[in-house]
């Protein structure tokens, strides 16, 4: 059974075609600069990368181009489009309506449109892509939500201390994101342990970053909130900040639009970029090692916030059996893993420096044999989670 996994952004469309017989990725790629000048498709197959420049004024044109590439004699992997048995869609926000992945129906699409306000930059593209796929290819479509894995959080974790009507009428609460990643790596850790009856702190560390507390296979808390802005210091996002900062800076900077402030300052100019002028952990590390104090501070702030959340979630679960590092930074930066995990022996965490040094993108334990808490690096695979959910529902 072949499943096409799609991740539609406001101006992009990522894809993977996966043969579920062995869970083999047949090809993958991304359409970029949709509805902009210079749009192009990057297609990866058999270890080779091919770039196709093509005008893509909207996602429908992008999808048609993708289907052409999949059928292409040189670049493609299909003889007919009906070899695609189902399509899985990453959908950013399910609100409180979707606790699991679902088959896409007219009713599901209407509920998703109701939830557009929760993620106005991403949901229109997610919804439009599902509608176009149902029109172009008559196969089961499945919506897999970033937020659904977090729907097991108890009220004391997901509620904000705001007036009750803001929750009951407006559904203002903590939703959490990166759900497919936390779900995947926590399940992998449970597989290593041989049981899901364990306490796991999952750290998805990348340009966007979040920490999760997974108790016996279910999320009980996570660092992102109503939006992906809450929680850790990230590449360009501020993470936790006193709300009183917002009116203060707006007044001082002459900004009248709070939406502009949140998007421009907190989402795009905050985080490590706001501290050091750059957001890539690799660039920051090189700069810090060359004596750049701002870069060193940005890395210290990132690591410190992760460390605090690990401690908080160990307190929430009365300990932890496993800590999992994943995401672009978590999987590939031995430097940042060491900064996060150093001086945590009082919590039973002992880093094995030799195991950690140089480790990139491999499943491996990086804690010592006598560490009470096992620490593992586990590369995430969000597309595979989407494909597996799609397979289960399409059947």
Backbone torsions as a table, in degrees:
resi	resn	phi	psi	omega
1	UNK	NA	127.0	-179.2
2	UNK	-103.9	130.4	-178.0
3	UNK	-123.1	130.0	175.7
4	UNK	-94.1	121.1	179.0
5	UNK	-102.1	126.0	-177.4
6	UNK	-121.2	139.3	176.7
7	UNK	-132.1	96.9	-175.4
8	UNK	-91.0	123.0	171.5
9	UNK	-101.9	-179.7	-177.5
10	UNK	-63.1	-31.7	179.7
11	UNK	-133.8	20.6	-178.0
12	UNK	-144.7	166.3	176.3
13	UNK	-149.3	102.7	176.6
14	UNK	-87.9	148.4	-179.0
15	UNK	-148.0	154.4	168.3
16	UNK	-143.6	138.7	171.9
17	UNK	-107.9	119.5	-173.0
18	UNK	-119.1	128.3	171.2
19	UNK	-86.6	112.2	-173.8
20	UNK	-73.2	-9.1	171.4
21	UNK	-80.1	87.8	-174.3
22	UNK	100.3	-4.3	179.2
23	UNK	53.0	52.2	-177.3
24	UNK	-98.2	129.4	175.6
25	UNK	-79.4	115.0	-178.4
26	UNK	-80.5	-36.5	175.6
27	UNK	-166.4	163.8	177.6
28	UNK	-157.2	166.1	179.4
29	UNK	173.7	-166.0	-178.3
30	UNK	-154.7	138.0	168.4
31	UNK	-93.3	127.6	-176.5
32	UNK	-123.0	157.9	179.4
33	UNK	59.4	38.2	174.9
34	UNK	-62.9	136.2	-177.8
35	UNK	66.2	24.4	179.2
36	UNK	-138.6	169.3	177.8
37	UNK	-72.7	145.4	175.1
38	UNK	75.4	29.3	-179.2
39	UNK	-68.0	147.1	-178.0
40	UNK	-154.5	161.5	178.1
41	UNK	-117.9	129.8	174.6
42	UNK	-106.9	120.9	-172.9
43	UNK	-121.1	127.4	-179.0
44	UNK	-115.6	126.4	-179.4
45	UNK	-151.6	136.0	178.0
46	UNK	53.2	38.0	177.7
47	UNK	78.6	1.8	180.0
48	UNK	-111.6	149.5	179.4
49	UNK	-115.0	130.0	-179.7
50	UNK	-123.3	135.9	178.8
51	UNK	-112.6	128.5	-178.9
52	UNK	-119.7	115.4	177.4
53	UNK	-87.0	125.2	-174.8
54	UNK	-157.8	137.1	178.1
55	UNK	-67.1	123.6	179.6
56	UNK	-127.5	86.4	-177.5
57	UNK	-70.4	-17.1	179.8
58	UNK	-157.8	174.8	-177.2
59	UNK	-69.2	-26.4	179.1
60	UNK	-66.6	-42.8	176.8
61	UNK	-64.5	-39.9	179.2
62	UNK	-61.8	-42.2	179.6
63	UNK	-66.8	-41.1	177.8
64	UNK	-63.0	-38.2	176.6
65	UNK	-65.2	-42.5	177.8
66	UNK	-58.8	-44.9	179.9
67	UNK	-63.1	-37.7	177.2
68	UNK	-62.1	-41.5	-179.6
69	UNK	-66.2	-41.1	179.6
70	UNK	-63.1	-25.6	-179.6
71	UNK	-98.2	-5.4	-175.9
72	UNK	-62.2	140.7	-176.8
73	UNK	-61.9	-33.1	-177.9
74	UNK	-94.7	-44.9	-172.0
75	UNK	-95.9	-18.5	-171.2
76	UNK	-83.4	171.9	178.3
77	UNK	-130.6	5.1	-178.5
78	UNK	-124.5	149.5	172.0
79	UNK	-94.9	-31.8	178.3
80	UNK	-140.5	148.8	-179.4
81	UNK	-65.5	-26.9	-178.4
82	UNK	-72.8	2.1	168.8
83	UNK	-71.8	-18.3	173.3
84	UNK	-77.1	117.3	-175.2
85	UNK	-88.2	-25.3	-179.5
86	UNK	-164.9	160.7	179.3
87	UNK	-125.3	128.0	176.5
88	UNK	-106.6	131.5	-176.9
89	UNK	-114.2	129.9	169.2
90	UNK	-78.5	123.7	178.8
91	UNK	-119.8	127.3	-171.2
92	UNK	-63.9	-44.5	-168.2
93	UNK	-133.4	126.3	175.9
94	UNK	-109.7	3.6	-176.4
95	UNK	54.9	-145.3	174.4
96	UNK	-94.1	3.0	-172.5
97	UNK	-81.6	-28.3	-173.2
98	UNK	-123.9	108.7	178.5
99	UNK	-93.7	-11.1	177.4
100	UNK	-142.1	172.1	173.5
101	UNK	-69.6	153.0	-175.1
102	UNK	-141.4	153.8	169.5
103	UNK	-66.8	138.8	-179.2
104	UNK	-78.5	121.8	176.6
105	UNK	-128.7	174.2	176.1
106	UNK	-58.6	-40.9	-179.5
107	UNK	-65.0	-42.6	178.4
108	UNK	-60.7	-43.0	179.5
109	UNK	-63.3	-37.8	178.6
110	UNK	-65.7	-39.7	177.7
111	UNK	-66.4	-40.4	177.9
112	UNK	-61.3	-39.5	178.5
113	UNK	-64.8	-35.3	176.3
114	UNK	-63.1	-32.0	-177.3
115	UNK	-91.4	5.5	179.6
116	UNK	-55.1	-36.0	-175.7
117	UNK	-62.5	-23.3	179.5
118	UNK	-72.1	-27.8	-179.1
119	UNK	-146.0	70.6	-171.3
120	UNK	-66.0	-19.3	179.6
121	UNK	-81.4	-30.1	-172.7
122	UNK	-108.6	-35.9	-173.5
123	UNK	-61.6	-40.2	178.9
124	UNK	-57.4	-40.3	178.7
125	UNK	-68.5	-41.0	177.6
126	UNK	-59.6	-47.4	-178.0
127	UNK	-66.9	-46.1	-179.7
128	UNK	-59.4	-39.6	-179.9
129	UNK	-65.7	-40.3	177.5
130	UNK	-64.2	-41.8	179.9
131	UNK	-64.3	-43.2	-178.5
132	UNK	-65.5	-42.5	-179.5
133	UNK	-63.7	-39.2	178.1
134	UNK	-64.7	-30.8	179.3
135	UNK	-76.8	-41.1	-172.6
136	UNK	-85.0	-30.1	-172.9
137	UNK	-139.4	110.8	-175.1
138	UNK	-79.9	69.3	176.4
139	UNK	-129.5	164.6	177.1
140	UNK	-59.3	132.8	173.1
141	UNK	-111.7	138.0	-177.3
142	UNK	-125.4	133.8	176.2
143	UNK	-98.4	124.0	178.4
144	UNK	-116.5	117.2	-169.2
145	UNK	-96.4	137.2	175.2
146	UNK	-59.0	-29.3	-171.5
147	UNK	-92.0	-16.5	-168.0
148	UNK	-66.1	-37.2	-179.2
149	UNK	-61.3	-26.5	-177.2
150	UNK	-86.3	-0.3	-176.7
151	UNK	-72.5	-4.4	175.9
152	UNK	-87.8	-0.9	177.7
153	UNK	-61.4	138.3	175.9
154	UNK	-74.1	160.9	-175.6
155	UNK	-58.2	-36.1	-178.3
156	UNK	-67.4	-16.4	177.0
157	UNK	-95.4	-36.0	-174.7
158	UNK	-93.7	-16.3	179.4
159	UNK	-81.0	144.0	168.6
160	UNK	-92.9	153.5	178.8
161	UNK	-82.3	64.4	178.3
162	UNK	-118.8	166.4	178.9
163	UNK	-52.3	141.3	-175.6
164	UNK	-53.5	-35.8	-176.6
165	UNK	-67.0	-24.2	177.6
166	UNK	-67.8	-27.6	174.2
167	UNK	-85.9	-49.5	-173.6
168	UNK	-66.9	-34.2	-176.6
169	UNK	-98.2	-38.5	-173.8
170	UNK	-105.7	-9.5	-179.1
171	UNK	59.3	37.0	174.7
172	UNK	-79.2	114.6	-177.0
173	UNK	-162.9	176.5	175.1
174	UNK	-86.6	126.2	-179.2
175	UNK	-106.4	-36.9	-177.9
176	UNK	79.0	152.3	-178.6
177	UNK	-139.7	-173.2	-173.5
178	UNK	57.6	27.5	-173.7
179	UNK	-60.9	-39.2	-179.0
180	UNK	-66.3	-33.7	178.8
181	UNK	-70.4	-47.9	178.6
182	UNK	-61.2	-38.2	178.4
183	UNK	-63.8	-45.6	-176.9
184	UNK	-64.4	-52.7	-172.9
185	UNK	-72.1	-30.5	176.8
186	UNK	-68.7	-36.5	176.7
187	UNK	-67.8	-38.0	177.1
188	UNK	-64.1	-41.4	178.2
189	UNK	-64.6	-40.1	177.3
190	UNK	-63.1	-35.8	176.7
191	UNK	-64.7	-39.4	176.9
192	UNK	-64.1	-41.1	-178.3
193	UNK	-75.2	-23.3	-177.8
194	UNK	83.8	11.8	178.6
195	UNK	-163.8	149.1	173.8
196	UNK	-96.0	3.8	178.9
197	UNK	-86.5	60.8	-177.9
198	UNK	-140.2	167.1	179.5
199	UNK	-106.7	121.7	-175.4
200	UNK	-127.8	132.2	169.3
201	UNK	-102.6	115.3	-178.1
202	UNK	-100.8	128.7	-177.8
203	UNK	-117.4	100.2	175.6
204	UNK	-90.5	101.8	-172.6
205	UNK	-114.3	113.3	177.6
206	UNK	-154.8	-157.1	176.0
207	UNK	-60.4	-37.5	164.5
208	UNK	-102.9	138.6	-172.4
209	UNK	-143.3	144.9	177.1
210	UNK	-155.2	156.4	178.1
211	UNK	-119.8	142.5	179.1
212	UNK	-127.5	150.5	173.6
213	UNK	-110.3	113.0	-175.9
214	UNK	-113.6	112.4	-177.4
215	UNK	-109.3	114.3	178.8
216	UNK	53.2	43.3	174.9
217	UNK	87.9	-1.9	-178.0
218	UNK	-127.3	139.9	177.2
219	UNK	-67.7	132.4	174.1
220	UNK	-115.6	-12.7	174.3
221	UNK	-167.0	155.1	176.4
222	UNK	-153.6	155.2	-168.1
223	UNK	-80.3	-29.5	176.7
224	UNK	-76.6	156.0	-171.4
225	UNK	-123.0	-124.7	178.7
226	UNK	-62.0	-33.5	173.7
227	UNK	-131.1	171.7	177.1
228	UNK	-73.3	9.5	-176.6
229	UNK	-83.3	-25.8	-175.9
230	UNK	-76.0	152.7	170.4
231	UNK	107.6	-123.7	-172.3
232	UNK	-69.7	158.0	163.8
233	UNK	-68.2	132.0	-176.4
234	UNK	-124.4	-169.1	-178.1
235	UNK	-58.7	-54.8	179.1
236	UNK	-125.3	0.0	-179.8
237	UNK	-99.8	141.5	-174.9
238	UNK	-70.7	-29.0	-170.1
239	UNK	72.4	-157.4	-177.0
240	UNK	-54.6	129.9	177.1
241	UNK	-149.3	145.4	177.2
242	UNK	-60.6	123.1	179.7
243	UNK	-57.3	-23.8	178.3
244	UNK	-64.6	-18.2	177.3
245	UNK	-64.8	-32.6	-172.8
246	UNK	-62.6	-57.2	179.8
247	UNK	-65.5	-29.6	-180.0
248	UNK	-64.3	-52.2	-179.0
249	UNK	-67.4	-39.7	179.8
250	UNK	-57.9	-43.1	-179.6
251	UNK	-67.3	-45.4	-177.4
252	UNK	-67.4	-33.8	-177.3
253	UNK	-95.1	-0.2	178.2
254	UNK	69.6	34.0	179.4
255	UNK	-98.5	126.7	-177.4
256	UNK	-101.6	-21.6	-175.6
257	UNK	-99.2	111.9	-178.0
258	UNK	-66.3	-32.7	176.8
259	UNK	-62.5	-41.8	177.4
260	UNK	-62.8	-40.4	-179.3
261	UNK	-63.1	-48.6	-178.3
262	UNK	-61.8	-44.4	-177.7
263	UNK	-71.0	-46.5	-173.7
264	UNK	-76.4	-44.1	-175.4
265	UNK	-88.0	-57.5	-170.6
266	UNK	-76.8	-37.0	-177.5
267	UNK	-87.6	-36.1	-170.7
268	UNK	-113.6	-21.4	-178.4
269	UNK	-116.8	3.3	-179.2
270	UNK	-93.0	-154.9	177.1
271	UNK	60.2	-151.7	-178.3
272	UNK	-66.8	-28.9	176.1
273	UNK	-63.9	-40.8	179.0
274	UNK	-65.1	-33.3	-178.9
275	UNK	-79.7	-43.1	-169.8
276	UNK	-122.6	-1.1	178.7
277	UNK	82.0	4.4	177.6
278	UNK	-147.3	153.9	-173.5
279	UNK	-117.3	-14.6	-177.4
280	UNK	-81.2	125.3	-176.4
281	UNK	-59.3	-35.4	-179.8
282	UNK	-65.6	-43.8	178.0
283	UNK	-65.1	-40.0	-179.9
284	UNK	-64.3	-40.5	-179.9
285	UNK	-63.8	-45.2	178.5
286	UNK	-60.7	-42.7	-179.7
287	UNK	-65.9	-42.0	-180.0
288	UNK	-63.0	-41.4	179.8
289	UNK	-69.0	-17.5	176.8
290	UNK	-94.0	4.9	175.6
291	UNK	101.0	8.0	179.1
292	UNK	-74.9	108.4	-175.5
293	UNK	-68.5	-34.9	179.6
294	UNK	-66.3	-40.3	178.1
295	UNK	-64.7	-42.2	178.7
296	UNK	-62.7	-40.1	179.0
297	UNK	-64.6	-43.5	-179.8
298	UNK	-59.2	-43.5	179.2
299	UNK	-66.9	-39.5	177.9
300	UNK	-62.8	-41.1	-179.9
301	UNK	-65.9	-41.6	178.0
302	UNK	-60.1	-51.8	-177.1
303	UNK	-64.3	-40.1	-178.1
304	UNK	-63.0	-41.9	-179.2
305	UNK	-66.7	-40.7	177.0
306	UNK	-61.6	-44.9	-179.5
307	UNK	-59.1	-42.8	179.5
308	UNK	-62.8	-42.4	-179.7
309	UNK	-68.3	-36.5	176.1
310	UNK	-59.8	-47.1	178.7
311	UNK	-61.6	-41.0	-179.5
312	UNK	-64.0	-41.3	-176.6
313	UNK	-77.6	-26.5	171.2
314	UNK	-67.4	-36.6	175.4
315	UNK	-65.9	-40.7	-178.2
316	UNK	-64.1	-32.8	-177.0
317	UNK	-102.4	6.2	-175.9
318	UNK	58.9	47.9	177.8
319	UNK	113.0	-178.9	176.8
320	UNK	-150.1	145.8	174.3
321	UNK	-95.8	-35.6	-177.4
322	UNK	-134.8	145.2	164.2
323	UNK	-119.6	131.6	-178.4
324	UNK	-116.8	130.7	175.0
325	UNK	-105.5	127.9	179.6
326	UNK	-149.0	-177.1	-175.5
327	UNK	84.9	171.0	-175.4
328	UNK	-55.2	-41.8	178.7
329	UNK	-81.3	-45.6	-177.6
330	UNK	-61.2	-35.0	-178.7
331	UNK	-82.7	-29.6	-166.3
332	UNK	-118.4	-13.9	-175.9
333	UNK	-105.8	95.8	174.8
334	UNK	-63.8	-31.5	178.7
335	UNK	-59.3	-49.2	-177.0
336	UNK	-74.5	-36.7	176.6
337	UNK	-59.0	-41.8	179.8
338	UNK	-65.4	-40.7	178.8
339	UNK	-61.7	-40.0	-178.6
340	UNK	-69.5	-42.0	-167.9
341	UNK	-95.0	-6.5	179.0
342	UNK	-73.1	144.5	178.4
343	UNK	62.2	42.7	174.8
344	UNK	-123.8	22.7	-179.3
345	UNK	-61.6	-29.4	-179.0
346	UNK	-64.4	-19.9	176.6
347	UNK	-97.0	6.8	-179.7
348	UNK	83.7	19.1	-178.7
349	UNK	-107.4	116.3	179.5
350	UNK	-125.4	113.2	-178.3
351	UNK	-76.6	134.7	172.2
352	UNK	-92.5	98.2	-173.4
353	UNK	-60.8	-38.6	-179.4
354	UNK	-63.9	-38.6	179.3
355	UNK	-71.7	-33.5	-176.9
356	UNK	-77.0	-39.4	-173.8
357	UNK	-59.1	124.9	175.5
358	UNK	80.2	-1.5	-177.4
359	UNK	-75.0	127.6	179.7
360	UNK	-140.6	120.2	169.0
361	UNK	64.4	28.3	178.5
362	UNK	-125.1	150.6	172.0
363	UNK	-75.9	117.4	-178.1
364	UNK	-161.4	144.3	174.3
365	UNK	-80.5	132.6	-179.6
366	UNK	-120.2	16.8	173.7
367	UNK	-105.7	157.0	-179.5
368	UNK	-70.7	163.5	-179.6
369	UNK	-62.7	-30.3	-178.7
370	UNK	-95.5	11.2	176.9
371	UNK	-74.0	124.7	-179.1
372	UNK	-63.5	-32.3	177.4
373	UNK	-107.1	125.2	177.3
374	UNK	-81.3	134.2	176.9
375	UNK	-113.9	126.8	-177.3
376	UNK	-126.1	144.6	165.9
377	UNK	-97.1	123.3	-179.9
378	UNK	-134.1	109.3	177.3
379	UNK	-58.9	135.5	-178.6
380	UNK	-82.0	162.3	177.2
381	UNK	-150.0	79.3	-176.6
382	UNK	-67.4	-34.6	179.3
383	UNK	-63.4	-36.6	179.6
384	UNK	-68.2	-36.7	175.4
385	UNK	-60.1	-45.2	179.5
386	UNK	-62.6	-43.6	-179.4
387	UNK	-64.2	-41.4	-179.5
388	UNK	-66.1	-43.2	177.1
389	UNK	-62.6	-40.5	179.6
390	UNK	-64.1	-42.9	178.2
391	UNK	-59.1	-46.2	-176.8
392	UNK	-62.3	-40.4	-177.6
393	UNK	-81.5	-34.8	-178.7
394	UNK	-67.5	-30.7	179.1
395	UNK	-65.1	NA	NA
